[in-house]
């Protein structure tokens, strides 16, 4: 038991004494929090804020859905909105093929400009 106690002192108590330091005069005990504040500000500016901004844009996109909008679902299906009822959107996938999907599963709305660009891509690939 005495051997265990001496090993405990050597491995756990002495190293902690080696790192014990007296803070110099003039520095407050709050100066240790300064790096944590910088880390939080960094995470907010570069991770949280852009994510919140993107979520807000997506929420506005979903709220502005209307009939005859061309959309892309999260699964990659291109469809045309036929009706919006609360959180359910009925979309036309093909001739006389209508499906109901959750509004949150719509990832993008295709504009006329996007369709024109997509139509020109095969022509650009030939050159």
DSSP file (Angstrom, degrees, kcal/mol; ACC not computed):
  #  RESIDUE AA STRUCTURE BP1 BP2  ACC     N-H-->O    O-->H-N    N-H-->O    O-->H-N    TCO  KAPPA ALPHA  PHI   PSI    X-CA   Y-CA   Z-CA
    1    1 A X     >        0   0    0      0, 0.0     4,-2.3     0, 0.0     5,-0.2   0.000 360.0 360.0 360.0 -36.4    0.0    0.0    0.0
    2    2 A X  H  >  +     0   0    0      1,-0.2     4,-2.1     2,-0.2     5,-0.2   0.877 360.0  52.3 -65.3 -36.5    2.9    2.3    0.8
    3    3 A X  H  > S+     0   0    0      2,-0.2     4,-2.2     1,-0.2    -1,-0.2   0.906 109.2  49.8 -65.5 -41.6    4.3    1.7   -2.7
    4    4 A X  H  > S+     0   0    0      1,-0.2     4,-2.4     2,-0.2    -2,-0.2   0.914 110.2  50.4 -62.0 -43.8    1.0    2.6   -4.3
    5    5 A X  H  X S+     0   0    0     -4,-2.3     4,-2.1     1,-0.2    -1,-0.2   0.900 110.5  48.8 -62.9 -41.2    0.7    5.8   -2.3
    6    6 A X  H  X S+     0   0    0     -4,-2.1     4,-2.2     2,-0.2    -1,-0.2   0.880 111.5  49.6 -68.3 -36.2    4.2    6.9   -3.3
    7    7 A X  H  X S+     0   0    0     -4,-2.2     4,-2.6     2,-0.2     5,-0.3   0.881 109.0  53.6 -66.7 -37.3    3.5    6.2   -7.0
    8    8 A X  H  X>S+     0   0    0     -4,-2.4     4,-2.2     1,-0.2     5,-0.9   0.920 110.0  47.1 -61.6 -43.8    0.3    8.2   -6.7
    9    9 A X  I  X>S+     0   0    0     -4,-2.1     5,-1.9     3,-0.2     4,-0.9   0.921 114.2  47.1 -63.8 -44.5    2.3   11.1   -5.3
   10   10 A X  I  <5S+     0   0    0     -4,-2.2     5,-0.4     1,-0.2    -2,-0.2   0.913 120.5  35.1 -66.4 -44.2    4.9   10.9   -8.0
   11   11 A X  I  <5S+     0   0    0     -4,-2.6    -1,-0.2    -5,-0.1    -2,-0.2   0.785 131.5  21.9 -86.1 -26.9    2.6   10.6  -11.0
   12   12 A X  I  X5S+     0   0    0     -4,-2.2     4,-0.6    -5,-0.3    -3,-0.2   0.783 124.2  38.3-112.8 -34.7   -0.3   12.8  -10.0
   13   13 A X  I  X<S+     0   0    0     -4,-0.9     4,-1.4    -5,-0.9    -3,-0.2   0.903 111.1  51.2 -89.7 -43.1    0.7   15.3   -7.3
   14   14 A X  H  ><S+     0   0    0     -5,-1.9     4,-1.7     1,-0.2     3,-0.3   0.917 107.8  51.2 -67.4 -44.3    4.1   16.4   -8.3
   15   15 A X  H  > S+     0   0    0     -5,-0.4     4,-1.3     1,-0.2    -1,-0.2   0.888 108.5  53.4 -60.6 -34.8    3.4   17.3  -12.0
   16   16 A X  H  X S+     0   0    0     -4,-0.6     4,-0.6     1,-0.2    -1,-0.2   0.845 107.3  51.5 -68.3 -30.2    0.4   19.4  -10.9
   17   17 A X  H  < S+     0   0    0     -4,-1.4     3,-0.4    -3,-0.3    -1,-0.2   0.831 104.4  57.9 -70.6 -31.4    2.8   21.3   -8.6
   18   18 A X  H  < S+     0   0    0     -4,-1.7    -2,-0.2     1,-0.2    -1,-0.2   0.829 109.5  43.9 -67.6 -31.0    5.1   21.9  -11.5
   19   19 A X  H  < S+     0   0    0     -4,-1.3     2,-0.4    -5,-0.1    -1,-0.2   0.523  85.4 110.8 -93.1  -5.7    2.4   23.6  -13.5
   20   20 A X     <  +     0   0    0     -4,-0.6     2,-0.4    -3,-0.4    -3,-0.0  -0.555  47.9 177.2 -71.0 127.1    1.1   25.7  -10.6
   21   21 A X        -     0   0    0     -2,-0.4     2,-0.5     3,-0.0    -2,-0.1  -0.957  31.2-125.4-133.8 150.2    2.0   29.3  -11.3
   22   22 A X        -     0   0    0     -2,-0.4     2,-0.2     1,-0.0    -2,-0.0  -0.812  35.2-117.8 -91.8 131.6    1.4   32.6   -9.6
   23   23 A X        -     0   0    0     -2,-0.5     3,-0.1     1,-0.1     6,-0.1  -0.493  32.5-112.4 -71.7 137.0   -0.3   35.1  -11.9
   24   24 A X    >   -     0   0    0     -2,-0.2     3,-1.4     1,-0.1    -1,-0.1  -0.292  37.9 -95.0 -66.4 152.4    1.9   38.2  -12.4
   25   25 A X  T 3  S+     0   0    0      1,-0.2    -1,-0.1     3,-0.0     3,-0.1  -0.400 108.5  35.9 -66.8 143.4    0.7   41.5  -11.0
   26   26 A X  T 3  S+     0   0    0      1,-0.2     2,-0.5    -3,-0.1    -1,-0.2   0.050  94.0  97.0 101.8 -25.1   -1.3   43.6  -13.5
   27   27 A X    <   -     0   0    0     -3,-1.4    -1,-0.2     2,-0.0     2,-0.1  -0.849  67.0-141.3 -98.7 130.8   -3.0   40.7  -15.2
   28   28 A X    >   -     0   0    0     -2,-0.5     3,-1.3     1,-0.1     4,-0.2  -0.385  24.0-111.6 -83.4 166.8   -6.5   39.9  -14.1
   29   29 A X  G >  S+     0   0    0      1,-0.2     3,-0.7     2,-0.1     4,-0.1   0.632 113.3  68.9 -72.9 -12.4   -7.8   36.4  -13.8
   30   30 A X  G >  S+     0   0    0      1,-0.2     3,-1.6     2,-0.1     4,-0.5   0.572  74.3  85.1 -81.6  -9.2  -10.2   37.2  -16.7
   31   31 A X  G X  S+     0   0    0     -3,-1.3     3,-0.6     1,-0.3     4,-0.4   0.731  80.5  64.3 -66.6 -19.5   -7.3   37.4  -19.2
   32   32 A X  G <  S+     0   0    0     -3,-0.7     4,-0.4     1,-0.2    -1,-0.3   0.708  96.2  57.9 -73.5 -19.2   -7.6   33.6  -19.5
   33   33 A X  G <> S+     0   0    0     -3,-1.6     4,-2.1     1,-0.2    -1,-0.2   0.633  82.9  85.4 -83.6 -14.4  -11.0   34.0  -21.0
   34   34 A X  H <> S+     0   0    0     -3,-0.6     4,-2.1    -4,-0.5    -1,-0.2   0.900  87.9  49.3 -58.0 -45.5   -9.8   36.2  -23.8
   35   35 A X  H  > S+     0   0    0     -4,-0.4     4,-2.2    -3,-0.3    -1,-0.2   0.885 109.9  52.9 -62.3 -35.2   -8.9   33.3  -26.2
   36   36 A X  H  > S+     0   0    0     -4,-0.4     4,-2.3     2,-0.2    -1,-0.2   0.881 107.7  51.0 -65.6 -37.2  -12.3   31.7  -25.6
   37   37 A X  H  X S+     0   0    0     -4,-2.1     4,-2.5     2,-0.2    -2,-0.2   0.920 110.0  49.5 -65.3 -43.2  -14.0   34.9  -26.5
   38   38 A X  H  X S+     0   0    0     -4,-2.1     4,-2.4     1,-0.2    -2,-0.2   0.899 110.3  50.8 -62.4 -40.3  -12.0   35.1  -29.8
   39   39 A X  H  X S+     0   0    0     -4,-2.2     4,-2.6     2,-0.2    -1,-0.2   0.920 110.8  48.5 -63.9 -43.5  -12.8   31.5  -30.6
   40   40 A X  H  X S+     0   0    0     -4,-2.3     4,-2.5     2,-0.2    -2,-0.2   0.921 111.6  49.2 -63.1 -43.5  -16.6   32.2  -30.0
   41   41 A X  H  X S+     0   0    0     -4,-2.5     4,-2.6     2,-0.2     5,-0.2   0.910 111.5  50.3 -62.2 -41.9  -16.4   35.3  -32.2
   42   42 A X  H  X S+     0   0    0     -4,-2.4     4,-2.5     1,-0.2     5,-0.3   0.943 111.8  46.8 -60.9 -49.2  -14.6   33.3  -35.0
   43   43 A X  H  X>S+     0   0    0     -4,-2.6     5,-2.3     1,-0.2     4,-1.8   0.882 113.7  49.2 -62.6 -38.0  -17.2   30.5  -34.9
   44   44 A X  I  <>S+     0   0    0     -4,-2.5     5,-2.7     3,-0.2     6,-0.3   0.952 115.7  41.6 -66.4 -47.8  -20.1   33.0  -34.9
   45   45 A X  I  <5S+     0   0    0     -4,-2.6     5,-0.2     1,-0.2    -2,-0.2   0.864 126.9  29.5 -69.4 -36.9  -18.7   35.0  -37.9
   46   46 A X  I  <5S+     0   0    0     -4,-2.5    -1,-0.2    -5,-0.2    -3,-0.2   0.611 134.3  17.1-105.0 -12.8  -17.5   32.2  -40.0
   47   47 A X  I  X5S+     0   0    0     -4,-1.8     4,-1.2    -5,-0.3    -3,-0.2   0.714 123.8  38.0-122.5 -53.3  -19.8   29.3  -39.2
   48   48 A X  I  ><S+     0   0    0     -5,-2.3     4,-2.4     2,-0.2     5,-0.2   0.933 113.9  50.2 -73.5 -46.3  -23.1   30.2  -37.4
   49   49 A X  H  ><S+     0   0    0     -5,-2.7     4,-2.3    -6,-0.3     5,-0.2   0.923 111.5  46.2 -63.6 -47.7  -23.9   33.5  -39.2
   50   50 A X  H  > S+     0   0    0     -6,-0.3     4,-2.3    -5,-0.2    -1,-0.2   0.882 113.0  51.7 -62.6 -34.9  -23.6   32.2  -42.8
   51   51 A X  H  X S+     0   0    0     -4,-1.2     4,-2.1     2,-0.2    -2,-0.2   0.907 110.6  47.3 -67.3 -41.0  -25.6   29.1  -41.9
   52   52 A X  H  X S+     0   0    0     -4,-2.4     4,-2.1     2,-0.2    -2,-0.2   0.884 111.6  51.8 -64.9 -38.5  -28.4   31.2  -40.4
   53   53 A X  H  X S+     0   0    0     -4,-2.3     4,-2.1     2,-0.2    -2,-0.2   0.913 110.6  47.3 -64.5 -43.3  -28.3   33.4  -43.4
   54   54 A X  H  X S+     0   0    0     -4,-2.3     4,-2.2     1,-0.2    -2,-0.2   0.888 111.2  51.3 -66.4 -39.4  -28.7   30.5  -45.8
   55   55 A X  H  X S+     0   0    0     -4,-2.1     4,-2.2     2,-0.2    -1,-0.2   0.884 109.5  50.7 -64.9 -38.4  -31.5   29.0  -43.7
   56   56 A X  H  X S+     0   0    0     -4,-2.1     4,-2.3     2,-0.2    -2,-0.2   0.906 109.8  49.6 -66.2 -41.5  -33.3   32.3  -43.8
   57   57 A X  H  X S+     0   0    0     -4,-2.1     4,-2.2     2,-0.2    -2,-0.2   0.909 111.7  48.6 -62.8 -41.9  -33.0   32.5  -47.6
   58   58 A X  H  X S+     0   0    0     -4,-2.2     4,-2.3     2,-0.2    -2,-0.2   0.895 110.1  51.6 -65.5 -39.9  -34.3   28.9  -48.0
   59   59 A X  H  X S+     0   0    0     -4,-2.2     4,-2.0     2,-0.2    -1,-0.2   0.904 111.0  47.9 -62.9 -42.1  -37.2   29.7  -45.7
   60   60 A X  H  X S+     0   0    0     -4,-2.3     4,-1.2     2,-0.2    -2,-0.2   0.879 109.9  53.3 -65.3 -37.7  -38.1   32.8  -47.9
   61   61 A X  H  < S+     0   0    0     -4,-2.2     3,-0.3     1,-0.2    -2,-0.2   0.915 110.4  46.7 -62.7 -43.8  -37.8   30.7  -51.0
   62   62 A X  H >< S+     0   0    0     -4,-2.3     3,-1.1     1,-0.2    -1,-0.2   0.866 110.6  52.2 -68.3 -35.8  -40.3   28.1  -49.6
   63   63 A X  H 3< S+     0   0    0     -4,-2.0    -1,-0.2     1,-0.2    -2,-0.2   0.738 106.9  54.0 -72.3 -21.1  -42.7   30.8  -48.5
   64   64 A X  T 3< S+     0   0    0     -4,-1.2    -1,-0.2    -3,-0.3    -2,-0.2   0.292  77.9 129.0 -96.9  11.1  -42.7   32.4  -52.0
   65   65 A X    <   +     0   0    0     -3,-1.1     2,-0.3    -4,-0.1    19,-0.1  -0.400  31.6 169.3 -65.6 140.5  -43.6   29.2  -53.9
   66   66 A X    >   -     0   0    0     -2,-0.1     3,-1.4    17,-0.1    15,-0.2  -0.919  40.5 -64.2-145.1 171.4  -46.5   29.6  -56.2
   67   67 A X  T 3  S+     0   0    0     -2,-0.3    15,-0.2     1,-0.2     3,-0.1  -0.247 115.5  21.2 -60.0 144.6  -48.2   27.7  -59.0
   68   68 A X  T 3  S+     0   0    0     13,-3.0     2,-0.3     1,-0.3    -1,-0.2   0.527  84.5 141.6  72.4  11.4  -46.2   26.9  -62.2
   69   69 A X    <   -     0   0    0     -3,-1.4    12,-2.8    12,-0.2     2,-0.5  -0.641  50.9-131.0 -76.2 138.4  -42.8   27.4  -60.5
   70   70 A X  E     +AB  80 110A   0     40,-0.6    40,-3.0    -2,-0.3     2,-0.3  -0.803  35.8 179.4 -89.2 130.8  -40.2   25.0  -61.7
   71   71 A X  E     -AB  79 109A   0      8,-2.8     8,-2.3    -2,-0.5     2,-0.4  -0.873  28.9-141.2-131.9 160.9  -38.4   23.4  -58.7
   72   72 A X  E     -AB  78 108A   0     36,-2.5    35,-2.3    -2,-0.3    36,-1.6  -0.995  24.9-143.9-119.2 128.2  -35.7   20.8  -57.9
   73   73 A X  E >   - B   0 106A   0      4,-2.2     3,-1.8    -2,-0.4    33,-0.3  -0.353  30.0-102.2 -84.8 171.0  -36.4   18.6  -54.9
   74   74 A X  T 3  S+     0   0    0     31,-3.0    32,-0.1     1,-0.3    -1,-0.1   0.763 123.9  57.2 -63.7 -24.4  -33.7   17.4  -52.5
   75   75 A X  T 3  S-     0   0    0     30,-0.3    -1,-0.3     2,-0.1    31,-0.1   0.486 122.7-105.3 -85.1  -2.9  -33.8   14.0  -54.3
   76   76 A X    <   +     0   0    0     -3,-1.8     2,-0.5     1,-0.3    -2,-0.1   0.619  69.4 147.3  92.0  14.0  -32.9   15.7  -57.6
   77   77 A X        -     0   0    0      1,-0.0    -4,-2.2     2,-0.0     2,-0.5  -0.720  40.4-143.4 -87.1 128.6  -36.4   15.5  -59.2
   78   78 A X  E     +A   72   0A   0     -2,-0.5     2,-0.3    -6,-0.2    -6,-0.2  -0.783  36.5 154.9 -88.4 131.4  -37.3   18.3  -61.5
   79   79 A X  E     -A   71   0A   0     -8,-2.3    -8,-2.8    -2,-0.5     2,-0.4  -0.934  41.3-119.9-150.8 170.0  -41.0   19.2  -61.2
   80   80 A X  E     -AC  70  92A   0     12,-2.0    12,-3.5    -2,-0.3     2,-0.3  -0.973  32.9-119.1-118.4 131.5  -43.6   22.0  -61.7
   81   81 A X  E     + C   0  91A   0    -12,-2.8   -13,-3.0    -2,-0.4    10,-0.2  -0.512  32.3 172.9 -71.1 128.3  -45.6   23.2  -58.7
   82   82 A X  E     -     0   0A   0      8,-3.1     2,-0.3     1,-0.4     9,-0.2   0.707  66.6  -7.1-105.8 -29.8  -49.3   22.7  -59.2
   83   83 A X  E     - C   0  90A   0      7,-1.7     7,-2.6   -17,-0.1     2,-0.5  -0.974  52.7-145.4-162.6 154.2  -50.6   23.7  -55.8
   84   84 A X  E     + C   0  89A   0     -2,-0.3     2,-0.4     5,-0.2     5,-0.2  -0.987  17.5 175.1-124.1 121.8  -49.3   24.6  -52.3
   85   85 A X  E >   - C   0  88A   0      3,-3.1     3,-1.9    -2,-0.5     2,-0.4  -0.826  61.0 -67.8-128.9  91.9  -51.4   23.6  -49.3
   86   86 A X  T 3  S-     0   0    0     -2,-0.4    -1,-0.0     1,-0.3     0, 0.0  -0.501 117.3 -11.3  67.8-119.7  -49.6   24.4  -46.0
   87   87 A X  T 3  S+     0   0    0     -2,-0.4    16,-2.9    -3,-0.1     2,-0.5   0.332 123.3  84.8 -95.5   6.3  -46.5   22.3  -45.7
   88   88 A X  E <   -CD  85 102A   0     -3,-1.9    -3,-3.1    14,-0.2     2,-0.5  -0.927  58.2-167.0-113.2 133.1  -47.5   20.0  -48.6
   89   89 A X  E     -CD  84 101A   0     12,-3.0    12,-2.9    -2,-0.5     2,-0.6  -0.970  11.2-148.4-119.1 129.1  -46.7   20.9  -52.2
   90   90 A X  E     -CD  83 100A   0     -7,-2.6    -8,-3.1    -2,-0.5    -7,-1.7  -0.865  24.0-173.5 -96.2 124.5  -48.3   19.0  -55.1
   91   91 A X  E     -CD  81  99A   0      8,-3.1     8,-2.5    -2,-0.6     2,-0.6  -0.885  24.9-130.0-121.9 150.5  -45.9   18.9  -58.0
   92   92 A X  E     +CD  80  98A   0    -12,-3.5   -12,-2.0    -2,-0.3     6,-0.2  -0.880  25.3 174.0 -98.2 119.5  -46.3   17.7  -61.6
   93   93 A X  E     -     0   0A   0      4,-2.6     2,-0.2    -2,-0.6    -1,-0.2   0.831  66.8 -14.9 -93.0 -38.6  -43.4   15.4  -62.5
   94   94 A X  E >  S- D   0  97A   0      3,-1.1     3,-1.9   -14,-0.1     2,-0.3  -0.812 104.1 -41.1-149.3-175.0  -44.6   14.3  -66.0
   95   95 A X  T 3  S-     0   0    0      1,-0.3     3,-0.1    -2,-0.2    -2,-0.0  -0.434 128.6 -11.4 -60.7 122.3  -47.8   14.3  -68.0
   96   96 A X  T 3  S+     0   0    0     -2,-0.3     2,-0.6     1,-0.2    -1,-0.3   0.711 106.5 121.1  57.0  25.3  -50.7   13.5  -65.7
   97   97 A X  E <   +D   94   0A   0     -3,-1.9    -4,-2.6     2,-0.0    -3,-1.1  -0.936  35.4 171.6-119.3 107.4  -48.2   12.4  -62.9
   98   98 A X  E     -D   92   0A   0     -2,-0.6     2,-0.3    -6,-0.2    -6,-0.2  -0.927   6.4-177.8-116.0 138.1  -48.7   14.4  -59.8
   99   99 A X  E     -D   91   0A   0     -8,-2.5    -8,-3.1    -2,-0.4     2,-0.5  -0.952  22.3-130.5-131.6 154.8  -47.0   13.7  -56.4
  100  100 A X  E     +D   90   0A   0     -2,-0.3     2,-0.3   -10,-0.2   -10,-0.2  -0.904  31.3 174.9-105.3 131.5  -47.3   15.4  -53.0
  101  101 A X  E     -D   89   0A   0    -12,-2.9   -12,-3.0    -2,-0.5     2,-0.2  -0.891  37.3 -94.2-130.6 161.4  -44.0   16.3  -51.3
  102  102 A X  E >   -D   88   0A   0     -2,-0.3     3,-1.4   -14,-0.2   -14,-0.2  -0.534  31.8-128.6 -72.5 141.1  -43.1   18.1  -48.1
  103  103 A X  G >  S+     0   0    0    -16,-2.9     3,-1.5     1,-0.3    -1,-0.1   0.849 106.6  61.3 -60.0 -35.2  -42.3   21.7  -48.7
  104  104 A X  G 3  S+     0   0    0    -17,-0.3    -1,-0.3     1,-0.3   -16,-0.1   0.683  91.2  68.6 -68.0 -17.1  -39.0   21.4  -46.9
  105  105 A X  G <  S+     0   0    0     -3,-1.4   -31,-3.0   -32,-0.1     2,-0.6   0.480  74.7 100.0 -83.6   0.4  -37.8   18.9  -49.5
  106  106 A X  E <   +B   73   0A   0     -3,-1.5   -33,-0.3   -33,-0.3     3,-0.1  -0.763  47.8 179.0 -84.9 122.7  -37.6   21.6  -52.2
  107  107 A X  E     +     0   0A   0    -35,-2.3     2,-0.3    -2,-0.6   -34,-0.2   0.764  58.1   3.6 -98.1 -27.8  -34.0   22.7  -52.6
  108  108 A X  E     -B   72   0A   0    -36,-1.6   -36,-2.5   -47,-0.0     2,-0.5  -0.997  54.9-132.9-156.8 154.9  -34.2   25.2  -55.4
  109  109 A X  E     -B   71   0A   0     -2,-0.3     2,-0.5   -38,-0.2   -38,-0.3  -0.950  27.5-136.6-108.7 130.6  -36.5   27.1  -57.7
  110  110 A X  E     -B   70   0A   0    -40,-3.0   -40,-0.6    -2,-0.5     2,-0.2  -0.761  19.3-157.5 -91.5 126.2  -35.4   27.2  -61.4
  111  111 A X     >  -     0   0    0     -2,-0.5     4,-1.9   -42,-0.1     5,-0.1  -0.471  32.5-104.5 -94.4 170.9  -35.8   30.6  -63.1
  112  112 A X  H  > S+     0   0    0      1,-0.2     4,-2.1     2,-0.2     5,-0.2   0.876 122.4  55.8 -60.8 -37.9  -36.1   31.2  -66.8
  113  113 A X  H  > S+     0   0    0      1,-0.2     4,-2.1     2,-0.2    -1,-0.2   0.898 106.0  50.5 -63.1 -40.9  -32.5   32.4  -66.8
  114  114 A X  H  > S+     0   0    0      1,-0.2     4,-2.3     2,-0.2    -1,-0.2   0.887 109.5  50.9 -63.6 -39.2  -31.3   29.1  -65.3
  115  115 A X  H  X S+     0   0    0     -4,-1.9     4,-1.9     2,-0.2    -2,-0.2   0.884 109.1  50.9 -66.4 -38.0  -33.3   27.2  -68.0
  116  116 A X  H  X S+     0   0    0     -4,-2.1     4,-1.2     2,-0.2    -2,-0.2   0.900 111.3  48.0 -65.6 -40.4  -31.7   29.3  -70.8
  117  117 A X  H  X S+     0   0    0     -4,-2.1     4,-0.9     1,-0.2     3,-0.3   0.910 111.0  50.7 -65.9 -42.2  -28.2   28.6  -69.4
  118  118 A X  H  X S+     0   0    0     -4,-2.3     4,-0.6     1,-0.2     3,-0.3   0.847 107.4  54.2 -64.7 -33.6  -28.9   24.9  -69.1
  119  119 A X  H  < S+     0   0    0     -4,-1.9     4,-0.4     1,-0.2    -1,-0.2   0.812 107.9  50.3 -69.5 -29.0  -30.1   24.8  -72.7
  120  120 A X  H  X S+     0   0    0     -4,-1.2     4,-2.1    -3,-0.3    -1,-0.2   0.650  89.1  83.1 -83.8 -15.5  -26.8   26.4  -73.9
  121  121 A X  H  X S+     0   0    0     -4,-0.9     4,-2.0    -3,-0.3    -1,-0.2   0.911  88.7  50.0 -60.1 -46.5  -24.6   23.9  -72.0
  122  122 A X  H  X S+     0   0    0     -4,-0.6     4,-1.1    -3,-0.2    -1,-0.2   0.880 110.9  51.4 -60.4 -33.9  -24.7   21.2  -74.7
  123  123 A X  H  > S+     0   0    0     -4,-0.4     4,-0.8     1,-0.2     3,-0.2   0.888 110.1  48.5 -67.1 -38.2  -23.9   23.8  -77.4
  124  124 A X  H  < S+     0   0    0     -4,-2.1     3,-0.4     1,-0.2    -1,-0.2   0.830 106.4  57.2 -70.6 -31.3  -20.9   24.9  -75.3
  125  125 A X  H  < S+     0   0    0     -4,-2.0    -1,-0.2     1,-0.2    -2,-0.2   0.791 100.8  57.9 -70.2 -27.3  -19.7   21.4  -74.8
  126  126 A X  H  <        0   0    0     -4,-1.1    -1,-0.2     1,-0.2    -2,-0.2   0.792 360.0 360.0 -71.9 -28.1  -19.5   20.8  -78.6
  127  127 A X     <        0   0    0     -4,-0.8    -1,-0.2    -3,-0.4    -2,-0.2   0.481 360.0 360.0 -74.3 360.0  -17.1   23.7  -79.1
